[in-house]
Every structure is written in structure tokens, then in C-alpha cells.
């Protein structure tokens, strides 16, 4: 999902830049608004995915423990979920999409002012 967002964002940025250079400020404003909408949708999906991964954590930990028991391994040898990762991902998502939202708002304001 994030890869598609990056590609779509790059296309919108290129189109926005071309519209600004061509002094087509109405088109640039529409492109900036589309970028803002795309950012909002992608941010919601990303936050949902982090939440869903956090909800699956106990089940994954149980499966890892069962596999370790059956193979006669110490559970430490398997990949153990680190509790702080989900919170860090959530913060990283919020900060990244907040920055992208501010850039889109700035682009929209610039296109509307001119």
C-alpha cells in the first residue's frame, strides 16, 4: 500500500510542478487537493494496519511458543515480538503523514494564492 502511495504521490508532485510552471494554478490546486485526499486515505489505512498487527500479536506469540516447544528450541532463538515496535510504528506513521499533509496544504495554499 505504501509503495502505491509513493508512486501516486510522485506522479501528483510531477503534475503539480508542471501545472505551477505552466501557470495553471487551478489545475495545481486540484492536484494538491487530490494529494491531500490520497494522503488522508493512506494514513487511515496505515494506522488500521498497525492496529490490526497489534491485535494479532498475542496469537503470533502463542504460535511461536508452540513451534519452539515442538522443535525443542528455546523460544529466545525464534523471532520474539518487541512490545515497543507497534507504538514506534504508530508514531512514525502519524509523523510521516502529518508532514505529508502539511506539504499538501502548503501546495494547495500556494496554488490558490497565485
Beta strands, then each sheet from edge to edge (+ up, - down):
end
